[in-house]
Every structure is written in C-alpha cells, then in structure tokens.
Amino acid sequence: MALWLVRAGKHGEHEQRFIDTERIYLTWEGGLQNFSLASAKSPEQIKEIVAQAYPGLSSRRLGNYSGQIGAFAFGIKKGDMFVLPRKSTATLAIGEIKGDYQYEKKAEEPYRHSRSVDWKNLDLPRTKVDKDLLFSLGSLLTICKISRNDAENRFKQLAKSGWLSFGWKQVSIADEAELEPENQQVDFEQLARDEIAKLIKAKFTGHGLARLVEGVLKAQGYTTYRSPDGPDKGIDLLASPGPLGFDKPRICVQVKSGDDPVDSPILNQLIGSMQNVHADQGLLVAWGGFKQTVTREMPVQFFRVRMWNQAELLTQILTHYDRLDEDIRAELPLKRIWTVAAEE
C-alpha cells in the first residue's frame, strides 16, 4: 500500500468531475489523450508513448512527464490511498483507489485516462494536518508518491480516528529533510497560506473570526455593526457603504468558524435573516467550507448571497491587508516576499 498526491488541474478546474464520477483522471491535454497506456509494461515503454504524444520534449521534461504518467497507469495500485488538494475549498479530499487503469477513446478530453475511486473524506481541513505532511503535499507535481515521515500510516490513523487531528508533534519547515528528488518543486504559496490559516485559527477563534471579517469589510469601505458574543439569531455582522452606513447594498453576514463544512440549513437561516433586517444581499463565511448541498445553490443565489470559504477569506485578507485595523495587523503580522514563479 502507498499514499499518493493527485491534482485536478492547476486551478482545480477538474475537481467536481473527479468527485461526481468517483474517478480520478490523467488530465494531460493534447496528444496523450489519443494514446492508451494499457499496453505499456515498463517505464521505457511509457516514455516511448509520451515521446510520440509530445514530440520535441527536452529529456528532462520527458522524464518528468513519463514518471507521473507511468505512476498513474501502473505505479498506483488498487487499495492505495491518495490525497487531492482542493483548490476550490482549500481543503483536502481523501480517497482509495478501487480500480485498475482504464482508457476510453470515445470519452471527452481530457477524461480518457481514469481510475475508479472510493471517496473517504471530501473536505478535510488543512489545519488538521501536521505541518510536515502539508510540506510533502506541497509538491507541484500532478501525481507523486508521498512516503516521508510515515505519511501513509498517519493518514490511515487519521481516518480511523474519525478525521480528528493527528496529534503528532508539529515539525517546522526548517527541520524538514530535503524533498525527494522527484518532488523538488514546491507550492510555497500554498504552504504560506497554510501557516497564515493556522495563525488565524489560533488568534481568531469563535466569534473572533467575525471580528476579522468585519475588519476586511471596513477595509473595503463598509460601515459595520457586529453582534455581541452569544446567540446572534443568524446575524453576525451588518454592513453597508457610506459614512453612516445608510447607502446600498445593505449586507447581512453570517460567519461560521468551525472546521466542519456548512450545510444548507445555515444558508437558509442567512436568507431568512436577510429578510428580517431588510438586507439587499448576504455574505456567508465558512472557515470549514461548504457541503455539496450549499455549493449547488451558489448559481441560484448568485445575485443574493456571496460565499467565502477559507481560501476566499484568505484572498480577501491578503488583498486588503494594508488597510486593516492596526490591532488586527498586530495580531496577524504578515509581510510580502517575492519568489521565482514555478515552472509550468
């Protein structure tokens, strides 16, 4: 058995397809979609197919592509666990490989190469995963094996515990062993976001997250009202533009700081609260993300309600950080750095 990292597109554009069909796909576009890998029996034969699919590749890229494509075709075994980092929700989806490699020539591109899977958890918060494992999962490769620091057994223990925290000693990035050669490219932007998320979780617990969201809205030019601690009847914040807050749109905000994804009753509660206070629009902020029942409502509620998961909230914080209140910036000290962009 092994643990694998599998990605669903640079921007997570294939995530929903992976989840809805209970399959993972080799989404390399272009020539590879016209070649079956079923007949390949060795890495050398995979390399020959890749060379035909993508003529003119440098030897380094040919080796890189072939290694990942070969892993998908016959490196991954039935029963292996895998982790899919979800761009759309900033969570991790965990699954188990159930079927052998399949090629469907008549399927639409880029979904001709696939493996059937059994999803175990679609929304595991990244804050529940130890730093050393997040570092391993930060590889920019589309497919790679994760083996350092007993990763497979630790994820198995996590599943047995009902997806509670690992409880392992936190390991700083500075103490990490060097990444394995095939995993040298690392998504440092995501690793930085993970660090920021853990700091927010520690400093802005419970109703404190509503205070942080209020700070973002104030930085955007809104006048706000924040409900006191305690039962809020579905209203954490009220916000509207203008010096006194009398302009439109009038926004009703509900903030959920828990790690579990929010279900449709919370969305319905917000919509009811909007009517009670005569709000024009609503904002639902869910640190733990949203269940499928809520995400399916996003297009229906597009002109009435905005939904921020952890990823979107972090984007808003980073975008408006310089205009946040000094007290908030003191609790959440951040600085910008420049780094070389990862090679496509």
N, C-alpha and C positions, 0 to 999 in steps of 0.2 A: 504494500500500500504506500501511497505517496500523497503529498499535498502540492497542488498546482495553483499558480496565478493565471487567470484568464481574463482578458479585457474585451469589452464590447464596443470597440471604436474609440477613437481619440477623444470624442466628446460624449461618449456614452450613447451614441445615436442608435445602437442596436440592442440596448438593454431590454426594452419592452418585448422585442421579438424573442430574445433568449428566455424571458420569464413566461410569456404567454404560451409558447410552443413547448416548453420544458426541454429545450435543446440548447446546446452551445454551438456556435458556428465559427468556421475559419473564414473571417470576413475580408481576407485579402482581395482587393478588387483587381480587375484586369485579367491577364492571361491565365492565372492559376484556376480561375473558375471553369476553364474549359478542359482541365486535366483531372482525371481521377487518380487518387493516391493509393487505391486499394491493391494495386499490383506491386507496389514498392515493398521490398523485403529488407532494405538496408539503407543507412544514411546516404550512401553513394547514389543509390537509385533515386532517392528523394532529391538529391542535389541535381541529378540529370533532368528531372521533371521541372524543377524550379528554373534551371538554366533555359529550358525551352519556353517556359511561361514568361520569363522576363529576360530576354536577350540583352546583353551588354552590361549586366550587373558586375560590379567590381567583385573581386574574390572575397573581400571582407563581407560585403552585403550578401553575397551568395551564401556564404557560410552562416551568417546571422539568420537569414530567411529560412534556409534549409533546416537549421536546428529547431526553430519554432514550429515550422510546418510538419517536420518529422515527429516532433513531440505530440502534436495534435493527432496525427494519423495512427501512430503505434507506440509512442512513448507513454501516453496516458493509458491506464488500464481500468477496466471495469472495477468499481469499488473504491477507486481513488477519490479523495476529497479535493475540492477546488474552491478558490475564493474569487469572486467577481467584485472588484471595487466599483460601486455605482456612482457615476458622475452626477446623475440627476437628483440623488438624495443624499449624497455624502455619507452613505452607509456601505456596509459590506453584505453581499449575498453569498451564502454558503450552500454548496450542493455536493452531490455524489454522482459520479459517472455510472450510468446504468447500461449503456450500450456501446458496441464497437463503432468504429469509424464507418460513415455512410457517405456515398456520393450520389446526388440526384441531378442528373444532367438537365432535366426539364424544370427544375426549381428556378425561381428568380435569383438573379445575382444580388448580393454576394452570399447567398444562403444555400449553396450546393454542397458544401462540405459540412458535416454535422455529427454530433454525438448526442444521444438522449441522456437526460439527467433527472435527478430527483432533488428538488429544492428542499433544503432543511431550514433555512432562515433567509428571508429576503431583505431584512432591514436590521442587521446587527450594527449598533452604533460604533463608530471607530473609537470613541472614547472608552469603550470596554476592552479594547485590545492593547496589550502591552506595547511599549514604545519600540522595543527591539523587533517585534513582529511587524509593526507598521513600517519600520525601516526596510524590512525584507520585502514587504508588499509594495514598496515604493518603486520597484523596478519599472522602467518604461517599456519593457518588452511586452508584447501582446500575450505571449504564453511562456511561462518558465516554471521550473520546479523550485519549491520553497523547502529547504531542508535544514537550514541553520537553526540552532537553539531549540532543537526538538519541536519544531513548529507543528508537525502533523499531530503528535500526541497531545500537544497543548490545545489545539483546536478540537480534538476529539473530547478532551476533558471539558472544554467549554460547552460542547453540545450536551454532554451527559449532565452538566450542572444546570441545564435549563437556560443556557445562554446568559449566565451571570458573569461577573468579572472574573478574569483569570486568577487573580490573587497572587501572581508571581511578582517577584521583586522587579521594580522598574529599572530599566537599563538606559543610561544616557547614550545618545548617538556617539559621543566622543569615545565611549567604551566599546563600541561595536567592533567586531572583527571586520576585516575588509570584505566587501561583497565578492561573491564568487565571480569568476571571470565573465560568465555569460550574462551576469546581471549588473554590469558596471554602470549603465545609465540609470540614474535615479531621479524620480519626480520630487525634487526638493521643494517645489511649490506646495505640493500636497502635504509633504512632511511638515512644512512650516505651518500650514493650516491646521494640521493635527495638533501641533503644540499650542497654537492660539486657542483652538477649541477646548483643550484640556484646561487652559488657564481660565477661560470664560466659565467653564463648568465649575471650577473651584471658587471663583470670585463672585459669580452672579447666579447663585443657586436660588431656586424657588422664585419668589416674586422679584428677586433681584434681576432676573432676565428681562422682566417688563421694564425695569429702570434703564437697562441697556438699550432696549428697543426704543424707549422714549427718547434717549439721547440721540439715536440715529434720526428719528423723526424731527427732533428740534434742529439737528444739523442740516436737515433738508428744508428748514424754514417753517415748520409747523408749530403752532401753539398747542400745548397738550394739557390734558388732565389725566392723572394717574390715580386709579382706585387705591385706597389704603389696603394694607395687608389684611388677609382674611377673605371670606366669601365675596366674590366680585359679581355674581349673577351673570357671568358671561361677558363682562366688560372689564378689561384690564386698563385700557387706555382709550381716550378720545382725542382726536387730533383734527385740526383744520388750519388752513393758511391764514395769513393776515396778522397784524399786530395784536389784536384781541381775540383771534380765533373765530371770527364771525364770517369768514369767507368760505367758499366751497372749493373742493369737496370736503364734506364732513365725514370723518372716518372713525369707525368703531374697531378697536383692536383687541384680539384675544391672543394671549401668549401662553404657550404650554412648554414648560422647561424640562419635562420628564424625558427619559431615554426611549420610551415606547412610542411607536408611530400612532398618530392621531386617527381616530375613526370618524365616520360620518356624523354621529350624534353631536360631536363638538362643532363641526361645520354648521349643522342645523341650529345649534344654540347661538352661534355667532350671528347667523342670518336673522334669528328672532330678536336678538339684542339690537341689531341694526334698526329694525322696525320700531322697537321701543324708544330709542333715543333719536329717531328721525335722521339716522346717518345715511349719507348717499352711497358710501362704499364701505367695505370691510377689509381688514387685514388679519389673516390667521398665521401666526408664527408658531411653528412646532419644531423644537430642538431635535426631537426624535424622528422627524419626518412624517409622512402620511401613508396610510394604508391605501390599497388599491381602490377601495370604495370612495376615497376622497379624491385621488388623482383623476379618477374617471369623471369627476364633477368639475374639474378645472376648466374645460372649454365651455361648459354650461354656465358657470359662474364668472366667466372671464370679465364681463363688464360690471360685476358687482363686488367680487372678492379677489384679493391677491393673497397668495400663499407663499410664505417664506419657510423653507426648510433650513437646516443648519448651514448648508452651502450658500444659499442665497443671503442668509443673515450675515455670514462672514464677508461676503462680497460687499454688502451694504456698509458694514463696519469699516472695511478697508477703504472703500471709496470715499467715505465721509469722515475718516479718522481725524484729519487735521482740524475739523470743525466741531468735534465732540467736546463736551464739557471737560474742563481741566481735571475735575475729580475722577471722571471716568477714565481719562487717559492715564492718570496716575495709578489707577487700579489695573489698567490694561496697557502696560508700557510696550509699545511696538516701534520698530524703526524699519525703514525701507533699505533693501540691499539690491544690488544689480548682480546678475549672474548670466553666464553664457546660456542661450536658449538651447534646449535639447535638440539633437538632430532628428528630423522627421524619419 
